[in-house]
Amino acid sequence: MGRLARSFALFSASLKVLRAHKGLAWFPVLAGIAGLLVAGVFLTPAFFTVHLEAEHFRPTAGTYVLLGAFYLVSAFVTIFFNAALISQADVALRGDGGMPGVGAGLAAAGRRWPALLGWSGVSATVSVVLRTIEERLGFLGSIISGLIGMAWRFTTYLVLPVVVLEGVGVKAGVKRSVELFRRAWGENVAGTAGLGLVGFLLTFAGYVVLLGAGFLLGGTATLFVAVGLAIVWTLLVAVFTTTLSGIYQTALYRYAAEGVVPGEFASVDFSEAFRQR
């Protein structure tokens, strides 16, 4: 099976799980709503802590504190709901008659909140460091940041499933994720890249159709409606691909950790997707 065919097979298998358990899509929706609330809570007061001098904004100490808190809490919200999604995707993939539920997912993530908060702090710190390297070193910094970021994403890709499903802390979760990465090197990138490509194509197609129709029909009001619908379409695609990514990540964990191929992924050649190093 070629890489493109395998990417499509992984997408199709993840989609099959989502079609059987549509409620899994609620987790990205709730994450988005919670993210907006967090932005309102932290960014609104942060705006009023900025001093305006000669048409220039000068951040104060309070501004940096609020922005730092916003960055950490935003990371926690994203990770928390991803953890909830993974917990219920695992229920769906085990095929033992269990039914995924939003409440059960939130409860599962809630039981792991200290580890999730710790992982949020680590992730946020790494992101800030990489961004600082990129800004300070220019083009060279972009290359260094990109390479380090890629290595970081590969080796920590299974941290969340490990933390949620094995009940370990951040340090043990990172160690376990690296262990799984070393044990079975594979084209997990094919799955994530494939899902990313699907998201891009869906978004692009939606923009072409909606904005194209807006321009063809003419009128400022029509164009504004088309832009609004395009934004809504982008959000829907984001929910769709985020849910599929959580399902795929969970399936990947089960194979890497337990050697089990979930039934929905039986058509995917995981022995090729994970070649022993």
Sequence and secondary structure as in RCSB ss.txt:
>XXXX:A:sequence
MGRLARSFALFSASLKVLRAHKGLAWFPVLAGIAGLLVAGVFLTPAFFTVHLEAEHFRPTAGTYVLLGAFYLVSA
FVTIFFNAALISQADVALRGDGGMPGVGAGLAAAGRRWPALLGWSGVSATVSVVLRTIEERLGFLGSIISGLIGM
AWRFTTYLVLPVVVLEGVGVKAGVKRSVELFRRAWGENVAGTAGLGLVGFLLTFAGYVVLLGAGFLLGGTATLFV
AVGLAIVWTLLVAVFTTTLSGIYQTALYRYAAEGVVPGEFASVDFSEAFRQR
>XXXX:A:secstr
  HHHHHHHHHHHHHHHHHH GGGGHHHHHHHHHHHHHHHHHHHHHHHH EEETTEEE  HHHHHHHHHHHHHHH
HHHHHHHHHHHHHHHHHHH SS    HHHHHHHHHHTHHHHHHHHHHHHHHHHHHHHHHHHHHHHHHHHHHHHHH
HHHHHTTTHHHHHHHH   HHHHHHHHHHHHHHSEE HHHHHHHHHHHHHHHHHHHHHHHHHHHHHH  HHHHHH
HHHHHHHHHHHHHHHHHHHHHHHHHHHHHHHHH    GGGTTS HHHHEE  
